[in-house]
Amino acid sequence: MEKEQKFRLESDLLGQLRVPEEAYYGVQTQRGINNYHISRKKMRDYPDYVIAIAYVKLAAVQTNHGLGVINDEIAEAIGQACREIIDGKLHENFPIDIVQGGAGTSVNMNANEVIANRALEIMGHKKGEYQYCYPNDHVNCGQSTNDVYPTTIRLTLIRMNKSLVGALTGLISALRYKGEEFKDIIKMGRTQLQDAVPMTSGQEFNAFANNLEEEILNLERNVKLLHEINMGGTAIGTGLNAEPGFPELCAANLSKLTGEPFVVAADLVEATPDTGAYVSYSSALKRLAIKLSKICNDLRLMSSGPRCGLNEINLPPKAPGSSIMPGKVNPVIPEVTNQVCFKVIGNDTAISFAAEAGQLQLNVMEPLITEALIQSLTWLKNAIETLTEECILGITVNKEHCYEMVKNSIGIVTALNPYIGYKTCSKVAKEALETNRSVYDIVLEQGLMTKEKLDEALDPKTMLVSHKFKK
């Protein structure tokens, strides 16, 4: 027999609501639960988000206590409640959908209520006995949603960025490992999907690694923009209801708690509606997604076949490829990574529109920006880890097939330019194509080069690096 759920009554501006008796959240959180069923993704689904707002509230109570606004008992209880959330407790009490109206008010009040009710317990009182510790007057003292919410999002993104960079570092290491493994395997390089000049598979995979390593630097450049915060600006940046000195002290406290170099924005009125840092950081995620998708495109092309495509590499077989074509195996891991990248690119567009839609002293579209950035970070990290473990580390190269394509390619005629000139090379290439003969045979037949010089010039290893020509 199920236990009958009990409720307590709480009230706010709009009247009374029943709140589950065991819940640490209160009436305004309950309204948020009732109002928003949009993304179906809750705050509690993202631990970094919940932990971030607990850090912000802990820095705020330390600031208010230091400024003499909150007494020792309440400050200690609020601080303990915040630390418990940081340690992973009470997260189930953050059930708010992360896409909402109100510019994040429901998120802020969810934290205020949970922290207040846990503080009440710590002080020996019951949940809802707010005369001893009130969500707005104590936990939210000297604050507004309009400074708490953006500061929370910035810390959330900073924390999640570390996880993304960790995953990206793992992918780069895997690509470098393959670069070393394939360093002696000759293959044909291509431009515009046409034969170009020879290279090694190792060079190709090392190029992938170097291409992505640039993105770590770009992410780190852009994440620095998120360290500028507007705590103490309260409603619109004027600092109404915050004690003098609150912004500087709160930024210092948050820095000490998190190890991140937070600074107060130079102009809090400007900083409160500004979403420029989100736009820049989203652009960095988009740039990473574009590069990652291009690499996956290349992997799918190189593995195409196995009989009627390039068939240069073999991707680890992960699933039967068709319900009707026996024996078909598709490149499912690069494919799913491509799709994640498309989503990140789309999210960047949504973020741009939401940033532009800010009006006057506040941008009320920040919840959409938050959801899109959190989703992009989460999906990218998961896709990168999947690509690394389920694809890159298991790739093999068809060495003999790659070498045969180089030998039979017309593209190697490019290596003869310094010896017989571009115009003559063009004629040789055209004849080779029309007669289905090799460049090597035609050059010797026409006496354009000696066999010794031709062997040296068309040695695939010679064509891999620059060198001084002997005409």
SULNORKA-V539618 format. One record per backbone hydrogen bond with DSSP energy under -0.5 kcal/mol. CO is the residue of the C=O (numbers start at 1). NH is the residue of the N-H. If there is no record, write none. Layout:
co:CO nh:NH
co:CO nh:NH
//
This chain:
co:6 nh:21
co:8 nh:19
co:10 nh:17
co:12 nh:15
co:15 nh:12
co:17 nh:10
co:19 nh:8
co:20 nh:23
co:26 nh:30
co:27 nh:31
co:28 nh:32
co:29 nh:33
co:30 nh:34
co:31 nh:35
co:32 nh:36
co:35 nh:37
co:40 nh:42
co:41 nh:98
co:42 nh:45
co:43 nh:46
co:46 nh:49
co:46 nh:50
co:47 nh:51
co:48 nh:52
co:49 nh:53
co:50 nh:54
co:51 nh:55
co:52 nh:56
co:53 nh:57
co:54 nh:58
co:55 nh:59
co:56 nh:60
co:57 nh:61
co:58 nh:62
co:59 nh:63
co:60 nh:64
co:61 nh:65
co:62 nh:66
co:63 nh:67
co:64 nh:69
co:64 nh:70
co:65 nh:68
co:71 nh:75
co:72 nh:76
co:73 nh:77
co:74 nh:78
co:75 nh:79
co:76 nh:80
co:77 nh:81
co:78 nh:82
co:79 nh:83
co:80 nh:84
co:81 nh:85
co:82 nh:86
co:83 nh:87
co:84 nh:89
co:85 nh:88
co:90 nh:93
co:91 nh:94
co:94 nh:44
co:96 nh:43
co:98 nh:100
co:101 nh:104
co:102 nh:105
co:104 nh:108
co:105 nh:109
co:106 nh:110
co:107 nh:111
co:108 nh:112
co:109 nh:113
co:110 nh:114
co:111 nh:115
co:112 nh:116
co:113 nh:117
co:114 nh:118
co:115 nh:119
co:116 nh:120
co:117 nh:121
co:118 nh:122
co:119 nh:123
co:120 nh:125
co:121 nh:124
co:126 nh:129
co:128 nh:130
co:129 nh:132
co:129 nh:133
co:134 nh:138
co:134 nh:139
co:135 nh:140
co:138 nh:141
co:140 nh:143
co:144 nh:147
co:144 nh:148
co:145 nh:149
co:147 nh:151
co:148 nh:152
co:149 nh:153
co:150 nh:154
co:151 nh:155
co:152 nh:156
co:153 nh:157
co:154 nh:158
co:155 nh:159
co:156 nh:160
co:157 nh:161
co:158 nh:162
co:159 nh:163
co:160 nh:164
co:161 nh:165
co:162 nh:166
co:163 nh:167
co:164 nh:168
co:165 nh:169
co:166 nh:170
co:167 nh:171
co:168 nh:172
co:169 nh:173
co:170 nh:174
co:171 nh:175
co:172 nh:176
co:173 nh:177
co:174 nh:178
co:175 nh:179
co:176 nh:180
co:177 nh:181
co:178 nh:182
co:180 nh:183
co:182 nh:185
co:182 nh:202
co:184 nh:186
co:185 nh:201
co:187 nh:189
co:187 nh:199
co:189 nh:196
co:191 nh:194
co:194 nh:191
co:197 nh:189
co:199 nh:187
co:200 nh:204
co:201 nh:205
co:202 nh:206
co:203 nh:207
co:204 nh:208
co:205 nh:209
co:206 nh:210
co:207 nh:211
co:208 nh:212
co:209 nh:213
co:210 nh:214
co:212 nh:215
co:212 nh:216
co:213 nh:216
co:213 nh:217
co:214 nh:218
co:215 nh:219
co:216 nh:220
co:217 nh:221
co:218 nh:222
co:219 nh:223
co:220 nh:224
co:222 nh:225
co:223 nh:226
co:224 nh:227
co:225 nh:228
co:227 nh:229
co:227 nh:263
co:229 nh:265
co:230 nh:233
co:233 nh:236
co:233 nh:237
co:233 nh:239
co:239 nh:242
co:243 nh:246
co:245 nh:249
co:246 nh:250
co:247 nh:251
co:248 nh:252
co:249 nh:253
co:250 nh:254
co:251 nh:255
co:252 nh:256
co:253 nh:257
co:254 nh:258
co:255 nh:259
co:260 nh:262
co:263 nh:229
co:267 nh:271
co:268 nh:272
co:269 nh:273
co:270 nh:274
co:275 nh:279
co:276 nh:280
co:277 nh:281
co:278 nh:282
co:279 nh:283
co:280 nh:284
co:281 nh:285
co:282 nh:286
co:283 nh:287
co:284 nh:288
co:285 nh:289
co:286 nh:290
co:287 nh:291
co:288 nh:292
co:289 nh:293
co:290 nh:294
co:291 nh:295
co:292 nh:296
co:293 nh:297
co:294 nh:298
co:295 nh:299
co:296 nh:300
co:297 nh:301
co:298 nh:302
co:299 nh:303
co:301 nh:304
co:301 nh:310
co:302 nh:312
co:302 nh:313
co:304 nh:311
co:312 nh:398
co:314 nh:396
co:319 nh:330
co:324 nh:326
co:325 nh:328
co:328 nh:321
co:330 nh:332
co:331 nh:335
co:332 nh:336
co:333 nh:337
co:334 nh:338
co:335 nh:339
co:336 nh:340
co:337 nh:341
co:338 nh:342
co:339 nh:343
co:340 nh:344
co:341 nh:345
co:342 nh:346
co:343 nh:347
co:344 nh:348
co:345 nh:349
co:346 nh:350
co:347 nh:351
co:348 nh:352
co:349 nh:353
co:350 nh:354
co:351 nh:355
co:352 nh:356
co:353 nh:357
co:355 nh:358
co:359 nh:362
co:362 nh:359
co:362 nh:364
co:363 nh:366
co:364 nh:103
co:365 nh:368
co:365 nh:369
co:366 nh:370
co:367 nh:371
co:368 nh:372
co:369 nh:373
co:370 nh:374
co:371 nh:375
co:372 nh:376
co:373 nh:377
co:374 nh:378
co:375 nh:379
co:376 nh:380
co:377 nh:381
co:378 nh:382
co:379 nh:383
co:380 nh:384
co:381 nh:385
co:382 nh:386
co:383 nh:387
co:384 nh:388
co:385 nh:389
co:386 nh:390
co:387 nh:391
co:387 nh:392
co:388 nh:393
co:391 nh:394
co:392 nh:395
co:396 nh:314
co:397 nh:399
co:398 nh:402
co:399 nh:403
co:400 nh:404
co:401 nh:405
co:402 nh:406
co:403 nh:407
co:404 nh:408
co:405 nh:409
co:406 nh:409
co:409 nh:412
co:410 nh:413
co:411 nh:414
co:412 nh:415
co:413 nh:416
co:414 nh:417
co:416 nh:419
co:416 nh:420
co:416 nh:421
co:417 nh:421
co:421 nh:425
co:422 nh:426
co:423 nh:427
co:424 nh:428
co:425 nh:429
co:426 nh:430
co:427 nh:431
co:428 nh:432
co:429 nh:433
co:430 nh:434
co:431 nh:435
co:432 nh:436
co:432 nh:437
co:438 nh:442
co:439 nh:443
co:440 nh:444
co:441 nh:445
co:442 nh:446
co:443 nh:448
co:443 nh:449
co:444 nh:447
co:450 nh:454
co:451 nh:455
co:452 nh:456
co:453 nh:457
co:454 nh:458
co:456 nh:459
co:458 nh:460
co:459 nh:462
co:459 nh:463
co:461 nh:464
co:462 nh:465
co:469 nh:471
//
